Amino acid sequence: MAKTYDFPSDLRAGQEELHQVRAELSALLKRLPWSVEPLDGFSDAGGWRKIERPASPGWTADEQAEVEKLRRREHELAVFVSCHRFWSEVATEDRVEARTHLKHAHGTPPGESD
């Protein structure tokens, strides 16, 4: 039988916000041009697969600031979640399983994370 974990509410909230920030950052990066700096387009058919990129206008200062803000918040949340005091209460051999449960616990009420 799989173990269940009673994650503290602040840890669950931190993990949920981490999911949200990563999704927001991923969506933003998909919308932005491929290069931060303005660059000409290129085509390279000489490798094992063809690579093409259109010209990139680069990112605006606001876009760069938004990416930096999201990356900084993602880092803060990752440190908060991974260094939370809860992990010292979990047996070393169970931490990977517990961490996996936490990553997939969003949307489930506390105490029902299995």
N, C-alpha and C positions, 0 to 999 in steps of 0.2 A: 504494500500500500504506500502511495506517495505521501511524503510528509507535507504538513501544512505549516505555514508561517504566519505569525501575527505581526505584520509589519506596522510600525508606528505611522501615524497619520502624516507626520511631516516628511517621512521617507517616501511614502506613497505619493504625496503631493509633489515632492521633488522629482521623482521618477516620471510622473505624469507631465510635469512642465518640461522635463528634458525631452520626452517624446515630442511634445508640441514645438519646442524650439528647433529640434532637429528637422521636423517636417517643414516648418516655416523656412529654415535656412536652405533646405534642399529645393523647395519650390522657388525660392528667390534665385538661387544659383542656376536653375534651369531656365529662368526667364532672362538672365543677364547674358551679354555677349560673352563669347568664349575666352576673350582676353581682357585682363584688367586694363592694360595699356592699349591705345590705338595701334593696330597692326594691319598690314596688308594681308589679303587672303593668300592661300597657297594650295597647291595640289602636288601630291607625291605618289606616283604610281610605281615607284621603283622597289618598294618594300614587299613584304609578303601579303600586305593588303593595301588597297588604295586609301589614302587619307586626303580629305579635302576640307578646307575651312574657308568660309567667306571672309571678307574684310571685316575687322572688328573696330567699331567706333570707340571701344574702351568703356570703362565704367565711369559714371559721374562721381563727383565727390560724395553726394548723398548716398549713392548706391554702395560705394566703398565703406562709408560710415555705417550703413545698415548691416552689411555683411560682418564688419568688425564687431558691432554691437551684439549680433546674434552669436558669433563665434565666442566672444567673451562670456556671454551668458551660458552657452553650452558648456564651456570649460568649468565655470563656477558650479553649475548643477552636477556635472560629472564628478567633480571633486566632492561635493556635498554628499551625493549618493554613495560613492565608493568608500568614503571615509566616515560614514555615519556610525555612531556608537552602537547601533543595532548589530553590526557585523561581528563585534567582539562577543556577543551573546550566542552566536551560531558556531557550532563545532566546525573546525577547519575543514574537515572532509565533506561538510554539507553546504559550504558557502557558494560553490558554483551552482548547485541546484537551487539554493535559495535566491541567488541573484537572478537566475533564469525565471523563477516564479515571479519575482518582483517586476521584471521587464514585461511580463505578460499579465500582470495583475490589474492593469487599468480597466476600469469599468466594472470590476467586481467589488462587492462590499468587503470591508475589513473582516478578516477571519475566514473568508471563503476563497482564498487565493490558490486553491489546488485545481 
